[in-house]
Amino acid sequence: MRPNQVAIAVKEFVEKEVKKIPVMLYMEGTPQSPSCLHSALAALLLGSYKVNYEYRNVLEHRQLNQAVIDISGCPTFPQVFIMGEFIGGGGIVTKMHQWRAQENTDRSQIYFTF
């Protein structure tokens, strides 16, 4: 497979993945061993709300990293997709947390909704 074919295949894979998985986190590192503060915070907050999510470490594959950027139009990580829609990165997850905290909502009942 030529490099361009690989890039197209990886992009198609990501497009299918974000539609199939309700909450998908593309991050630098893993939730157990994040490689940047923003990725660590996004994973921590999603986990604190008991959101069932899956993740991929974009540092493991250059093509995966670029495919996610191409799909979202955002050049930084982490990136959160919910129901196939790009929601944002660590900043938006933090803002959602702050908003919910201000609402004084029971965190065990929260599902990130938009």
C-alpha positions in Angstrom: 0.0 0.0 0.0 1.3 3.4 -0.9 1.5 6.2 1.8 -1.5 8.0 0.4 -3.6 4.8 0.4 -2.6 4.2 4.0 -3.6 7.7 5.0 -7.0 7.3 3.3 -7.5 3.9 4.9 -6.7 5.3 8.4 -9.0 8.3 7.9 -11.8 6.0 6.9 -11.1 3.9 9.9 -11.3 6.9 12.3 -14.5 8.2 10.6 -16.1 4.8 11.2 -14.7 4.5 14.8 -16.1 7.9 16.0 -19.6 7.0 14.6 -19.5 3.5 16.2 -18.1 4.4 19.7 -20.4 6.8 21.6 -17.5 8.6 23.4 -14.1 8.5 21.8 -11.0 10.2 23.2 -7.9 10.7 21.0 -5.1 11.6 23.4 -1.4 11.7 23.8 -0.5 8.6 25.8 -3.0 6.5 27.7 -5.4 7.3 30.6 -3.0 5.4 32.9 0.1 7.1 31.4 -0.8 10.3 29.7 2.0 12.2 27.8 0.6 15.7 28.3 -1.4 17.6 31.0 -4.4 18.2 28.7 -4.7 14.6 27.8 -4.4 13.6 31.5 -7.1 16.1 32.5 -9.5 15.0 29.8 -9.2 11.3 30.7 -9.4 12.1 34.5 -12.6 14.2 34.0 -14.3 11.6 31.7 -13.4 8.9 34.2 -14.6 11.0 37.2 -18.1 11.2 35.6 -18.0 7.5 35.0 -18.4 8.1 31.3 -17.9 4.9 29.3 -15.3 6.0 26.7 -12.7 4.5 24.6 -9.3 6.0 23.7 -6.5 5.9 21.2 -3.0 7.0 21.7 -2.2 9.2 18.7 1.5 9.2 19.5 1.7 5.5 18.5 0.8 6.1 14.8 1.6 9.2 12.8 -1.1 8.4 10.3 -3.7 8.1 13.1 -2.6 11.5 14.5 -3.0 13.2 11.1 -6.3 11.4 10.3 -7.9 12.7 13.5 -6.6 16.2 12.8 -8.0 16.1 9.2 -11.4 15.0 10.4 -11.8 17.5 13.2 -9.8 20.4 11.8 -8.2 20.8 15.1 -4.4 20.5 15.3 -4.1 19.8 19.0 -4.8 16.9 21.4 -6.7 15.6 23.2 -9.8 15.4 21.0 -13.2 14.2 22.2 -15.9 12.9 19.8 -19.4 12.2 21.0 -21.8 10.2 18.8 -19.6 10.9 15.8 -19.4 14.7 16.4 -16.1 16.5 17.3 -16.8 18.2 20.6 -13.4 19.7 21.4 -10.3 19.1 23.4 -9.2 19.4 27.0 -10.4 22.9 27.3 -14.0 22.1 26.4 -14.0 19.1 28.8 -12.8 21.3 31.6 -15.4 24.0 30.8 -18.1 21.3 30.8 -16.9 20.1 34.2 -16.9 23.7 35.6 -20.4 24.3 34.2 -21.7 21.1 35.8 -20.0 21.9 39.1 -21.7 25.3 39.2 -25.0 23.6 38.6 -24.3 21.4 41.6 -25.4 18.3 39.8 -24.8 14.8 41.2 -21.7 13.7 39.2 -22.7 10.1 39.2 -25.7 11.0 37.1 -24.0 13.1 34.5 -23.5 12.2 30.9 -21.9 14.8 28.8 -24.7 16.1 26.7 -24.8 19.0 24.2 
